[in-house]
Amino acid sequence: MTGDAEFDEVGRRIADARRRARMTQEQLGAALGGLDKTKVSKIESGRRRLDISEVALAAAALGLSTRALLGMPERTKLAFAGRLATDAHDDALRGAYRRARQLVEIDDTLTEVAGLASGVPTAAAEALLAEGRATGARAITSKATAKRQGRELAEAARAGLDLGSDALGNLPDLIEAQFGVDVALSPLGTEADGLCVHGGGVNLILASSDFPAGHVRFTLAHELAHHLLGDTREVIGEDEAAMFADNVVEWRANAFAAHFLMPERGIQALLRFRQETTPVSPSGVIALMIHFQVSLAALVYQLNEVRLLGFDEGQALRAQGVNNLVRAYAEADAARVVLNSPERVRPPTRLHRVALNAFGERRVGLAPIAGLLERSDDDELYSELAMLINETDASADQDFIV
Amino acid sequence: MSLIFPARRRTPPPSHRPSTTLFDTGGLLTLAVDAGLWNLAVSRFGGTARTVVAVVKELEHLRKDANVGGLATTALADLVWLGDPIVLDEDAGRKQAERLRNIIAAGRPLTHDLQHYAEAALIVVGRPIGAQAIIEDYDARVAAQGNGVRPMSVHKLLHLWIRQGVLTSAQAFEYSEAIRSAKRGMDYTEEELIEGGFKLGRVGQP
């Protein structure tokens, strides 16, 4: 079959992509289910059309989306999702990349079918983003400067968003509402802490919900810092080693997270209320931990930074174990908010809300909602959601001629 | 027409017929659970029923599937009543189908390369002619409805056949039980098939 101009183009794209991928025609033929070199050559010159089943295989083998292979205008988010699929080289982070990719694909579907609008930062958050990006662009090498910058940005965020110095409430809701960044929690295991994605029209912070809630809050604040500071990486994968790496980017992000979650003024106010003196007592440490809903490790780090606890004292406390300290100094119920895992699956609110509306209007099926909630029990999920379906739309069956 | 099943019953076709009823892979697999059900569909839709090449390819692919391989083989043995499978327009049609497939999948991992492609192709073919379609996957039915193709699951078809006197509720229940035994449908009561309410809303296996 001689190819028309459009099909010649498909062949040319395949040939170009194959050369870029340093593949031989034999290797591509093998990926296409055992085609010989001659057939691959014919495909590349437009003399043989790709079979339907070969399109996806060719795209996967060449690292392209099927849209790109077929010459369709790339949807930015979908292309970005494709990159997330191919960029997950680290075993520990593979699950996080997979989840991020799924969320981006759902975002793309909802944008296409239900007119999902992008997240938009508030005016105050926009100003902070400008400030953070300017800070992030400054070349620095000193740890002290990085920590100071992180603290100043956190204080600016507290002031700009009118958050005072007390404990923050629901951090995912706050980040979404103020910064227009989607926040998702997902059981990703304890090898990976999470991801910050900001590229390709996507702003997403994803954290593993397999850690205690206090730990997760620090991860979220840390990822927010990367976003605010305009980290040049589109995707920042985080495990413990990455989050606490010995470099200015992470020092700055950790300082931001600590001061955003536990401002010094707020700590001092609570200690005054408790009539505590320096160094803070173990019971004071546990009270602060529960009040600010942070992990013991994060609190000790911050108390060291603001010189309310010596390094050795902090280490001695950590060596006792958080559960022992809680048992000794706090009500178990009060500590639960920090020590227990947060909600297992939290989909981004922006996507979840639009998906539910679109489901009710029969513009999307169950797949986006099941994906957002990480559920596979479609029948049960349908039963829970059926009340949302607009009856007029549901009665369309009556037009069917049998 | 090659019929692999002995005819169990033949009902006269309705007096007026739609131009085309398209059959999806899942719909054909479900109909294939029972010879009588298959033959009823042939008698009601034969002559106006069509499918697309992608459905045939997916059935061929599924022949090796541990769960539905037998049903795929059964369906493939009797596709003559569906006429020549419609070839999707090579470029524009395939692009539209890819777009629809992304919408139907909506981030769910595909279990095989052709998953949801056949449903998408069916919608692309059915849209310009205002076709109706037997589609088992709920998300694909929603996509079909949004694109001007009237979709129906096999269970809803049983419900409408009861209402139109094509089947008694007992006969429909028997077919529903055969579908359930083949793990292609939930446990429905005769009353639910008569009523056709929301429990039948999502019914159907892709």
Chai-1 contact restraints between the chains, C-beta under 6 A:
chainA,res_idxA,chainB,res_idxB,connection_type,confidence,min_distance_angstrom,max_distance_angstrom,comment,restraint_id
A,E6,B,D91,contact,1.0,0.0,6.0,A-B,restraint_1
A,I52,B,A54,contact,1.0,0.0,6.0,A-B,restraint_2
A,S53,B,D113,contact,1.0,0.0,6.0,A-B,restraint_3
A,S53,B,L114,contact,1.0,0.0,6.0,A-B,restraint_4
A,A56,B,D113,contact,1.0,0.0,6.0,A-B,restraint_5
A,T66,B,E98,contact,1.0,0.0,6.0,A-B,restraint_6
A,L70,B,K95,contact,1.0,0.0,6.0,A-B,restraint_7
A,M72,B,K95,contact,1.0,0.0,6.0,A-B,restraint_8
A,Q102,B,G107,contact,1.0,0.0,6.0,A-B,restraint_9
A,E105,B,G107,contact,1.0,0.0,6.0,A-B,restraint_10
A,I106,B,A106,contact,1.0,0.0,6.0,A-B,restraint_11
A,I106,B,G107,contact,1.0,0.0,6.0,A-B,restraint_12
A,T109,B,I103,contact,1.0,0.0,6.0,A-B,restraint_13
A,T109,B,A106,contact,1.0,0.0,6.0,A-B,restraint_14
A,V113,B,I103,contact,1.0,0.0,6.0,A-B,restraint_15
A,R362,B,V142,contact,1.0,0.0,6.0,A-B,restraint_16
A,R363,B,G146,contact,1.0,0.0,6.0,A-B,restraint_17
A,G365,B,Y138,contact,1.0,0.0,6.0,A-B,restraint_18
A,G365,B,D139,contact,1.0,0.0,6.0,A-B,restraint_19
A,G365,B,V142,contact,1.0,0.0,6.0,A-B,restraint_20
A,L366,B,Y138,contact,1.0,0.0,6.0,A-B,restraint_21
A,A367,B,A106,contact,1.0,0.0,6.0,A-B,restraint_22
A,A367,B,R108,contact,1.0,0.0,6.0,A-B,restraint_23
A,A367,B,D139,contact,1.0,0.0,6.0,A-B,restraint_24
A,P368,B,A106,contact,1.0,0.0,6.0,A-B,restraint_25
A,G371,B,G107,contact,1.0,0.0,6.0,A-B,restraint_26
A,G371,B,R108,contact,1.0,0.0,6.0,A-B,restraint_27
A,Y382,B,R202,contact,1.0,0.0,6.0,A-B,restraint_28
A,A386,B,F198,contact,1.0,0.0,6.0,A-B,restraint_29
A,A396,B,Q145,contact,1.0,0.0,6.0,A-B,restraint_30
A,D397,B,K156,contact,1.0,0.0,6.0,A-B,restraint_31
A,D399,B,R150,contact,1.0,0.0,6.0,A-B,restraint_32
A,F400,B,Q132,contact,1.0,0.0,6.0,A-B,restraint_33
A,F400,B,R150,contact,1.0,0.0,6.0,A-B,restraint_34
A,F400,B,M152,contact,1.0,0.0,6.0,A-B,restraint_35
A,I401,B,P18,contact,1.0,0.0,6.0,A-B,restraint_36
A,V402,B,L160,contact,1.0,0.0,6.0,A-B,restraint_37
